[in-house]
Structures are given as structure tokens and as C-alpha cells.
Amino acid sequence: MVLQSCIPKHSSLFASHYLLLERFLNQSERLVVLTGAGLSTESGIPDYRSEGVGLYDRTKHRPIQHHEFMNDKAARQRYWARNFIGFPYFISKEPNISHSILTKMEEKDKLSWIITQNVDRLHQKSGATKVTELHGTTNIVRCERCSYTTDRGSFQHYIKSYNKDFVAEAINITPDADAEIDIDLIKLFNIPLCPDCGSDFIKPQVVFFGANVASPKVQFCHSMVSQADRILVAGSSLFVMSGYRFILQAKKKKVPTATLR
């Protein structure tokens, strides 16, 4: 497996920056934190847009689109072949100091809620409980035909039973449990079928690009933001509207917002 650095180039903070952040946080009694892929780069999970190390800067591959997964069997085959190789690396990652700090803030009642755009469950792995996974999680898979559901770890063994002789090396590790592998090997991969209905429409509980976040989840996040007196954005470019909408809401309400990237 080829391993690459996931941490983008960055400038050191000055003492004055720390003081500004400390003042911002100390003035809050109802802090909501919006986190993105940049929060997990120090855990060894790459992001999408960072210069030099992000997916879009390292490869021409782009994340699968929802309509592509649902309408193209070859796309589902490609997705699961890559995910089968990338998942063990992805699930082995541990929370970093940023996750730990937010968890400690929760334990001390210094934050009201975390809205994360990440699907890696590292917030929960660090002990946080007040978390909404805006884009879902890779840790659960569900059949889009019959709603059969299981955990992703168990499903890895199930995939293996369909692909006992499938072997591939990751050329690149990409976000969200994906891995770049030899394209010629993908056609040798067998798509796992749902053990209940036999369809090949099992999908991780992740909101793929081009799909919408469920309305109840969006409304809950809006309610958290409406109660907040400060918003902290950590590790997000805010390029995707699913997260940026909450910053627009905060701006409309004149809620002070700080960004760490």
C-alpha cells in the first residue's frame, strides 16, 4: 500500500491568534462546532481540496455521484472494489488532538453540539456524544431495495466471501474509505448481494455527492444553530452548500463565527 502525507502545508499560529481564539470561545455559552475533512487529516485521512495532498490535487478521480451508483452496475462494482481495499486503512485511523479537544469541551459543557461533515466517526471514537453526522457514516451499510442493514466491519467479511481470490494494492488512499487500485482488477471483483433480497444495491449510509441530506437532519442542525451564540468552523472549506447553509444562517442571525483551517 502506498501511503502519503495527508497534512497540507500550513502557517504557524502566533500567540495573538491563540488569544483571539481563546477570547472567542470564552465568550460563548452555546457553542456549535461545524467540522470538515481538514479536522481528520492529522489522523491520516486525506481531504478533498487541500493543495498538494487533497484528492482533487493528486488525482483526476472524483467521488462517486449518487445517481451514478444507483443507475450503473459497473459504477457499483468499481465503488465496492475500491472501498473493499480502502476500508481497512480507513477504519484503523484514530482521533487526533483536535477531536480530543472538542470531546473535552463537550465534557466540560463548553460546547452545545458538533455538526460534522465527516463520515469517519472519529468524533465518537474520541468519546463525543453530541454529534450529528451531516453526511452519514461509512460504518453502516443498508440495502436500498429492502432496507437490510448491518455494520460495515461485518460487511467487509461478507464481501470477502464473494471475493476470496481478489487481491489489490492501493495506489493512493483517498477520502471516505476509498482507494485507487489497478483499473484492470475491478472487472474481477464480484459485487456483494444483499443477504435478504439478493439485490446488488447495498450502499454505505453516506450521502453521496448529488444527493440531499435528509430534511429532519437539516432541520435539527438549523435548530442547533438557531440556539447558538457562537459558531466555530474547524477543518472545512465550506465549499459544499450542505454545511455552508448553516454559516449563512448564522450570518443572518448575526451570530459571531470563527474559522480554523
Buried (B, 14 or more C-beta within 10 A) or exposed (E): EEEEEBBBEEEEEEEEEEEEBEEBBEEBEEBBBBBBBBBBBBBBBBBBBBEEBBBBBBEEEEBBBBEBBBEBEEBBBBBBBBBBBBBBBBBEBEBBEBBBBBBBBBEEEBBBBBBBBBBBBBBBBBBBEBBBBBBBBBBBBBBBBBEBEBEBEEBBEBBEEBBEEBEBEBBBBBBBBBBBBEEEBBEBBBBBBBEBEEBBBBBBBBBBBEBEBEEEBBEBBEEBBEEBBBBBBBBBBBEBEBBBBBBEBBEEEEBEBBBBB
